[in-house]
Amino acid sequence: MQQQTETDQTATPVDRGISPGCGVCLHLEVRFHDGLIALSTFEEDPIRCRIGDGTFTPAFEAHLQRLRAGADTELVANGSDLFGTYDEANHHWVDQDDFPEQLHPTPGQVVSFASPGGDEVSGIILAVEDGRVQVDFNHPLSGRPLWIRIQVLAVEPQDAATPADAGSGLSPVAAPP
């Protein structure tokens, strides 16, 4: 059994780092094994969200747990662990006439579709043959080794205003000593 220190017993939720329901402001960069950047917010506005609001998958949120404001960390992960198992059954042939006339599908192109429920679903075009287009509807990062950098700018307790309600978002919180 692990013994708690006096510091742990008196720490506030923000001092303990990211936990379910906390508001977070962070920069994120995801790279493929060849160094190609799939996503980066380091030159843009940071991501502002509340843990558990659906912005990130639960598996990705598990990697954020207990990180504090000021943390700058890297990890290597399999995209299938973070975004769902890659499944070739998610490759579907779509009639080329179902695409907008101005869109000329080409392999490697990312396209978006409206699902029957009205949600937006993305896919990557794999092939174009005989008036049909093969689309991979797996998450684009699934099944790939990923190098991920996370820089936590701010952590707010669960009972603070949500980042969307907070106007300009979360303000940086000093990392505990």
Backbone as a ProteinNet text record, in pm:
[ID]
protein_1_A
[PRIMARY]
MQQQTETDQTATPVDRGISPGCGVCLHLEVRFHDGLIALSTFEEDPIRCRIGDGTFTPAFEAHLQRLRAGADTELVANGSDLFGTYDEANHHWVDQDDFPEQLHPTPGQVVSFASPGGDEVSGIILAVEDGRVQVDFNHPLSGRPLWIRIQVLAVEPQDAATPADAGSGLSPVAAPP
[TERTIARY]
84.8	0	88.6	51.3	130.4	94.9	194.6	171.1	160.2	55.3	40.1	128.3	185.6	263.6	172.2	220.1	140	104.2	196.5	170.6	53.5	46.3	-62.9	-197.3	-203.1	-328.7	-383.3	-297.1	-343.5	-347.6	-308	-303.9	-444.2	-459.5	-587.4	-595.1	-715.2	-725.9	-632.1	-615.8	-527.5	-383.5	-342.4	-206.9	-179.9	-282.5	-266.9	-262	-297.5	-291	-425.2	-420.7	-540.4	-612.8	-743.2	-828.6	-964.4	-1051.5	-1182.1	-1257.2	-1312.1	-1390.5	-1310.4	-1178.2	-1095.2	-1099.5	-1087.8	-1068.2	-920.1	-885.4	-744.6	-724.7	-607.2	-562.6	-426.3	-410.4	-284.4	-253.4	-126.1	-80.9	-56.4	-80.9	-68.6	-3.5	89.6	148.2	151.6	105.5	105.9	185.8	287.1	372.2	366.8	379.7	394.8	541	568.4	704.6	807.3	762.9	856.5	878.6	816.9	834.2	726.8	643.7	536.5	440.4	411.9	321.3	177.4	102.1	-39.2	-125.5	-83.5	-159.1	-64.8	-75.3	0.3	-73.5	-83.1	-143.3	-36.7	91.2	196.6	210.3	169.4	173.6	34	-62	-201.5	-252.8	-382.6	-445	-441.3	-421.1	-420.2	-560	-564.2	-691.1	-741.5	-867.4	-931.5	-1051.3	-1053.7	-1163.2	-1176.7	-1272.1	-1292.3	-1275.1	-1195	-1170	-1303.3	-1332.8	-1457.9	-1564.3	-1534	-1636.5	-1641.2	-1556	-1556.8	-1454.1	-1381.5	-1278.4	-1172.3	-1130.9	-1032.6	-1097.4	-1039.1	-1087.6	-1049.8	-1125.1	-1087.6	-945.3	-903.2	-768	-662.4	-686.2	-591.3	-594.4	-714.3	-725.8	-649.5	-639.7	-564.9	-417.8	-363.8	-224.9	-210.4	-320.9	-316.7	-327.1	-382.4	-407.5	-282.8	-303.8	-204.2	-97.8	-101.3	-9.5	-51.5	45.2	17.4	46.6	-4.6	28.9	180.1	233.8	378.4	442	369.4	424	444.4	553.3	583	640	560	597.8	576.5	646	631.4	602.7	529	502.9	492.6	516.9	500.9	381.6	289.2	169.5	126.7	51.1	-9.5	-144.4	-168.3	-293.3	-416	-403.3	-516.4	-553.3	-452.9	-481.4	-554.7	-529.5	-588	-717.4	-730.4	-841.9	-924.3	-904.4	-980.6	-898.6	-928.9	-856.9	-881.9	-774.5	-787.5	-858.1	-962	-1044	-1067.5	-1016.5	-1034	-1180.4	-1267.2	-1410.6	-1465.9	-1386.6	-1427	-1384.6	-1337.6	-1310.3	-1439.3	-1491.9	-1618.1	-1605.3	-1675.5	-1683.9	-1804.1	-1782.2	-1886.7	-1896.5	-2017.7	-2037.7	-1981	-1901	-1837.1	-1941.1	-2059.7	-2167.3	-2215.6	-2183	-2222.5	-2133.1	-2024.6	-1934.9	-1981.2	-1955.2	-1989.1	-1918	-1983.6	-1931.4	-1793.6	-1769.9	-1642.4	-1528.4	-1560	-1458.4	-1413.6	-1285.3	-1227.8	-1148.1	-1208.4	-1143	-1010.3	-909.8	-778.4	-727.6	-656	-603.3	-520.9	-543.7	-475.3	-553.5	-653.3	-733.9	-826.6	-839.2	-931	-1062.1	-1171.7	-1303.6	-1396.7	-1498.4	-1597.6	-1733.4	-1809	-1943.3	-2036.2	-2163.4	-2265.5	-2321.5	-2319.2	-2374.9	-2526.7	-2596.9	-2743	-2794.9	-2716.4	-2754.9	-2720.8	-2655.6	-2621.7	-2482.1	-2408.5	-2272.1	-2178.7	-2066.5	-1966.4	-1870.6	-1846.6	-1757	-1649.6	-1524.8	-1413.9	-1365.1	-1309.6	-1251.1	-1135.1	-1049.7	-935.5	-959.4	-948.4	-968.8	-849.8	-880.8	-777.9	-759.9	-870.9	-863.7	-984.2	-965.3	-1073.5	-1071.2	-1182.7	-1189.4	-1330.4	-1343	-1469.1	-1588.3	-1571.4	-1682.9	-1711.7	-1622.8	-1639.6	-1515.8	-1536	-1427.6	-1421	-1302.4	-1286	-1238.9	-1315.6	-1288.4	-1261.6	-1156.8	-1121.6	-1183.7	-1281.5	-1350.8	-1293	-1177.7	-1110.7	-1062	-1039.4	-980.9	-847	-816	-692.6	-563.7	-566	-446.4	-444.2	-553	-562.7	-467.5	-404.9	-318.2	-179.4	-144.4	-13.7	64.2	196.4	275.7	280	261.6	253.7	351.2	411.2	491.6	409.1	382.5	290.4	361.1	348.6	399.9	280.7	281.3	174.4	238.3	192.1	237.8	114.8	107.5	-8.5	13.2	-75.2	-64.7	-142.5	-257.9	-341.5	-428.9	-458.6	-550.9	-643.3	-773	-872.3	-952.5	-991.7	-1067.6	-1202.1	-1257.8	-1383.6	-1496.3	-1501.6	-1613.2	-1594.1	-1483.2	-1461.6	-1547.7	-1567.5	-1645	-1581.1	-1662.4	-1607.6	-1529.5	-1429.4	-1351.3	-1437	-1545.6	-1631.5	-1704.6	-1735.7	-1805.4	-1710.8	-1582.4	-1486.2	-1437.2	-1507.2	-1469.3	-1340.8	-1231.5	-1104	-1041.9	-1106.9	-1056.2	-982.1	-907.6	-835.5	-713.9	-683.1	-560.5	-452.5	-328.7	-223.5	-218.1	-194	-181.1	-37.8	25.2	163.6	173.2	273.6	295.4	341.3	291.6	333.9	483.4	547.6	693.4	728.4
-118.2	0	123.4	221.8	341.9	438.4	499.3	594.2	733.2	809.2	945.9	1036.8	1134.6	1232.3	1344	1423.7	1535.5	1631.7	1651.2	1740.2	1689.2	1558	1501.7	1524.2	1517	1528.7	1670.7	1769.8	1908.5	1971.8	1899.1	1954.7	1976.6	2084.7	2112	2026.8	2013.1	1934.5	1984.6	2116.5	2169.8	2130.5	2131.3	2091.2	1946.5	1862.5	1720.7	1699	1798.6	1789.5	1756.7	1720.8	1694.7	1572	1587.2	1477.3	1493.9	1392.7	1402.6	1529.9	1597.5	1717.7	1845.7	1838.6	1959.1	2028.8	2159.7	2235.5	2236.2	2222.5	2224.8	2313.1	2370.8	2447.1	2388.7	2338.3	2271.8	2284.2	2267.6	2253.5	2104.8	2062.9	1922.6	1911.9	1817.9	1787.8	1636.9	1589.4	1446.3	1429.8	1342.8	1314.5	1165.5	1135.1	997	956	826.2	775.6	838.6	887.5	949.1	1097.9	1149.8	1290.4	1383.1	1334.8	1416.7	1456.7	1584.8	1635.1	1616.2	1538	1514.9	1625.7	1679.9	1783	1858.2	1990.1	2069.1	2198.5	2233	2360.3	2457.5	2420.5	2503.7	2639.3	2650.9	2779.2	2840	2782.8	2826	2847	2873.7	2880.9	2742.9	2736.3	2606.4	2545.8	2418.5	2347.3	2378.9	2417	2442.9	2349	2270.1	2175.7	2135.6	2050.7	1993.7	1843.2	1782.6	1639.1	1564.7	1480.4	1405.5	1466.2	1581	1645.6	1590.2	1492.2	1432.1	1491	1593.9	1650.6	1545.7	1470.4	1364.4	1230.5	1123.5	989.9	960.7	874.5	837	780.8	706.9	650.9	760.8	865.2	976.8	1053.4	1074.6	1145.3	1073.9	942	867.4	910.7	949.6	996.7	1137.1	1210.9	1345.5	1346.8	1238.8	1232.8	1270.3	1360.2	1404.2	1496.9	1527.9	1629.7	1763.3	1846.6	1977.4	2089	2206.9	2324.4	2337.8	2363.4	2373.7	2246.2	2135	2008.8	2018.4	1963.8	1954	1814.2	1724.3	1583.6	1523.8	1416.2	1343.6	1198.1	1134.5	992.5	929.7	801.2	722.5	631.6	629.1	547.6	490	382.6	326.2	395	447.9	516.5	430.5	298.3	208.9	210.6	227	233.3	361.6	468.2	598.6	628.4	575.4	614.5	497.9	380.8	264.3	175.2	48.1	-51.3	-30.6	-39.1	-28.3	-153.6	-134.2	-245.8	-232.4	-328.3	-321.8	-330.3	-375.3	-376.4	-233.8	-135.1	5.5	65.5	-18.3	25.6	1.8	105.3	91.7	154	91.6	145.9	238.5	358	459.9	495.7	509.2	547.2	687	704.6	833.7	944.1	908.7	1007.6	1063.8	998.6	1047.9	1162.6	1188.3	1298.2	1425.7	1542	1667.2	1674.4	1734.7	1740.9	1805.6	1907.5	1979.1	1903	1793.8	1715.1	1601.1	1593.1	1485.9	1395.6	1286.5	1200.4	1144.6	1154.1	1098.2	1024.2	914	839.5	929.5	912.6	991.3	1113.3	1151.3	1268.9	1238.2	1334.2	1321.7	1389.9	1319.2	1372.5	1359	1443.4	1438.1	1404.8	1327.8	1288	1318.3	1341.4	1351.2	1211.1	1166.6	1034.5	1044.1	930.9	934.1	1006.8	1006.7	1075.8	1223.4	1271.1	1412.2	1447	1349.6	1374.8	1378.4	1449.2	1452	1335.6	1260.9	1145.6	1168.2	1150.7	1168	1032.6	1034.3	913.7	949.9	852.8	872.1	788.9	850.7	780.1	687.8	560.5	460.4	432.2	428.5	392.4	449.6	470.2	512.7	417	342.8	242.9	234.7	238.6	213.2	288	417.6	498.1	477.1	404.8	382.7	434.3	471.5	523.5	440.9	385.1	311.4	409.1	413.2	507.1	429.7	470.3	412.7	501.5	448.1	524.5	502.7	436.8	428.2	567.8	589.7	717.4	730.5	848.3	863.4	831.7	838.3	809.6	666.4	593.8	456.5	366.4	273.5	175.7	225.5	344.6	401.3	430.3	411.1	455	608.4	666.7	812.3	863.8	977.7	1050.9	1173.3	1189.8	1293.4	1382.7	1513.4	1612.1	1686.2	1698.4	1766.3	1873.1	1995.9	2105.8	2162.2	2143.7	2188.1	2333.4	2420.1	2562.3	2598.6	2533.3	2566.1	2447.4	2437.4	2337.6	2410.4	2393.7	2455.1	2344.9	2365.1	2261.6	2233.8	2119.8	2073.4	2174.8	2246.5	2337.7	2475.7	2500.8	2629.3	2635.9	2756.8	2773.7	2690.9	2637.6	2559.7	2653.3	2602.7	2687.9	2765.8	2707.5	2777.9	2893.3	2879.3	2984.2	3089.3	3063.1	3149.5	3262.6	3291.1	3401.8	3371.1	3426.8	3406.3	3271.8	3193.6	3061.7	3061.5	2957.4	2940	3030.1	3078.3	3155	3061.9	3085.9	2996	2991	2872.9	2850.4	2809.7	2869.1	2835.6	2690.8	2624.5	2485.1	2484.4	2389.4	2380.1	2353.4	2398.5	2377.3	2231.8
0	0	0	-83.9	-93.7	18.2	79	187.1	127.3	168.6	121.8	204.9	137.8	212.3	257.3	351.4	402	289.2	195.1	82.4	-1	-25.2	-104	-36.3	94.7	167.8	164.2	150.5	153.3	14.8	-86	-220.9	-274.1	-348.4	-414.1	-539.7	-599.2	-722.7	-833.1	-845.1	-948.4	-918.8	-789.8	-752	-790.5	-784.5	-818	-969.1	-1045.2	-1190.4	-1253.2	-1378.5	-1457.5	-1403.4	-1388.7	-1343.2	-1411	-1402.5	-1468.3	-1427.3	-1527.8	-1504.9	-1500.6	-1492.2	-1488.9	-1624.7	-1621.6	-1744.1	-1775.4	-1901.4	-1940.5	-2062.8	-2068.3	-2184.2	-2217.9	-2339.5	-2373.7	-2521.4	-2549.7	-2687.5	-2710.4	-2833.4	-2869.5	-3006.7	-3017.3	-3147.2	-3163.5	-3278.9	-3310.9	-3439.6	-3431.5	-3548.3	-3580.2	-3709	-3753.1	-3736	-3751	-3728.5	-3822.2	-3939.3	-4033.8	-4007.4	-3898.8	-3863.2	-3917.3	-4008.5	-4064.2	-3952.8	-3943.3	-3839.6	-3885.9	-3809	-3839.7	-3780.9	-3667	-3596.6	-3505.6	-3504.3	-3408.5	-3380.7	-3253.3	-3213.9	-3163.7	-3170.8	-3113.5	-3181.8	-3304.7	-3375.4	-3386.8	-3313.2	-3319	-3177.2	-3167.5	-3036.3	-2972.7	-2841.4	-2774.5	-2768.9	-2737.1	-2718.1	-2578.3	-2567	-2437.9	-2427.7	-2322.5	-2307.2	-2160.8	-2136.1	-2003.7	-2018.6	-1931.6	-1939.3	-1924.3	-2022.9	-2023.2	-2112.4	-2178.3	-2262.5	-2404.5	-2435.8	-2569	-2663.7	-2621.7	-2707.3	-2738.8	-2636.2	-2651.9	-2619.3	-2670.2	-2635.7	-2490.3	-2423	-2286.3	-2278.1	-2379	-2378	-2383.2	-2462.5	-2467.1	-2335.8	-2280.8	-2153.1	-2042.3	-2049.8	-1948.8	-1947.4	-2062.8	-2069.6	-2011.3	-2003.1	-1947.2	-1795	-1739.3	-1595.9	-1515.5	-1420.9	-1322.9	-1379.6	-1511	-1561.9	-1503.2	-1471.9	-1410.8	-1509	-1478.5	-1558.5	-1561.3	-1678.5	-1695.3	-1748	-1743.2	-1793.7	-1944.9	-1991.3	-2134	-2151.2	-2205.1	-2207.2	-2345.3	-2371.7	-2497.1	-2466.6	-2554.7	-2541	-2678	-2681.2	-2802.6	-2777.4	-2872	-2854.1	-2987.6	-2981	-3100.6	-3119.2	-3236.6	-3264.4	-3237.7	-3253.7	-3226.3	-3079	-2991.9	-2848.9	-2811.7	-2885.3	-2852.8	-2928.5	-3050.6	-3136.3	-3188.7	-3132.1	-3175.5	-3267	-3263.4	-3341.7	-3490.6	-3567.6	-3711.8	-3762.8	-3843.1	-3889.1	-4038.7	-4115.7	-4261.5	-4302.7	-4213.7	-4243.7	-4254.3	-4212.1	-4225	-4358.8	-4451.3	-4588.2	-4666.9	-4728.1	-4801.9	-4940.1	-5034.3	-5169.7	-5176.6	-5229.8	-5241.9	-5389.9	-5439.4	-5578.5	-5601.2	-5703.5	-5730.1	-5750.3	-5795.3	-5812.6	-5678.8	-5567.5	-5435.7	-5387.8	-5458.9	-5424.2	-5494.6	-5434.2	-5503.1	-5638.4	-5735.4	-5871.7	-5879	-5794.4	-5797.8	-5729.4	-5660.6	-5591.9	-5682.4	-5704.8	-5785.2	-5691.1	-5644.5	-5546	-5596	-5508.8	-5538.2	-5414	-5433.7	-5318.8	-5226.3	-5096.3	-4993.9	-4948.6	-5025.4	-4992.1	-4874.3	-4783.3	-4671.2	-4710.5	-4691.2	-4725.8	-4606.2	-4602.5	-4494.7	-4552.5	-4475.6	-4513.6	-4398.1	-4429.2	-4325.3	-4303.7	-4179.1	-4148.1	-4147.3	-4150.9	-4144.5	-4020.3	-3911.7	-3788.5	-3789.7	-3898.6	-3910.1	-3860.9	-3807.5	-3762.8	-3883.2	-3866.6	-3972.4	-3951.6	-4058.7	-4055.5	-4160.9	-4122.1	-4216.8	-4265.8	-4383.6	-4440	-4530.1	-4555.3	-4644	-4769.1	-4883.7	-5010.1	-5034.5	-5057.4	-5081.7	-5230.3	-5304.6	-5446.4	-5520.1	-5650.3	-5738.8	-5857.5	-5876.5	-5984.5	-6040.2	-6170.2	-6240.1	-6180.4	-6153.9	-6102.6	-5954.5	-5888.1	-5743.9	-5671.3	-5543.9	-5462.1	-5334.3	-5304.6	-5179.9	-5072.8	-4960.9	-4852.9	-4724.2	-4653.9	-4524.2	-4416.7	-4343.1	-4240.5	-4100.7	-4089.4	-3960.3	-3922.3	-3792.4	-3750.7	-3822.9	-3878.6	-3956.4	-3879.5	-3746.2	-3667.8	-3614.7	-3633.6	-3585	-3662.4	-3589.9	-3654.1	-3686.7	-3640.6	-3672.5	-3544.8	-3548.6	-3433.5	-3433.9	-3316.9	-3305.7	-3200.4	-3227.8	-3131	-3094	-2965.4	-2919	-2818.4	-2837.8	-2741.6	-2683	-2551.4	-2479	-2391.8	-2405.2	-2320	-2249.9	-2119.5	-2041.5	-2000.4	-2044	-2012.2	-1886.9	-1865.8	-1750.3	-1713.8	-1584.6	-1532.7	-1435.9	-1453.6	-1365	-1297.3	-1172	-1101.5	-1167.3	-1133.4	-1190.9	-1174.5	-1063.7	-1038.4	-1099.4	-1169.2	-1235.5	-1361.1	-1413.2	-1536.1	-1646.6	-1734.6	-1845.6	-1935.9	-2006.2	-2093.8	-2192.9	-2242.4	-2337.3	-2269.1	-2139.8	-2066.5	-2011.9	-2018.7	-1952.4	-2041.7	-2149.4	-2235.8	-2309.5	-2262	-2330.2	-2295.4	-2214	-2181.4	-2050	-2027.7	-1903.2	-1901.2	-1783.7	-1769.1	-1718	-1755.2	-1708.5	-1556.5	-1505.8	-1362.8	-1337.8	-1239.7	-1210.8	-1167.2	-1215.4	-1174.7	-1030	-951.9	-812.7	-802.9	-695.3	-681.7	-670.3
[MASK]
+++++++++++++++++++++++++++++++++++++++++++++++++++++++++++++++++++++++++++++++++++++++++++++++++++++++++++++++++++++++++++++++++++++++++++++++++++++++++++++++++++++++++++++++++

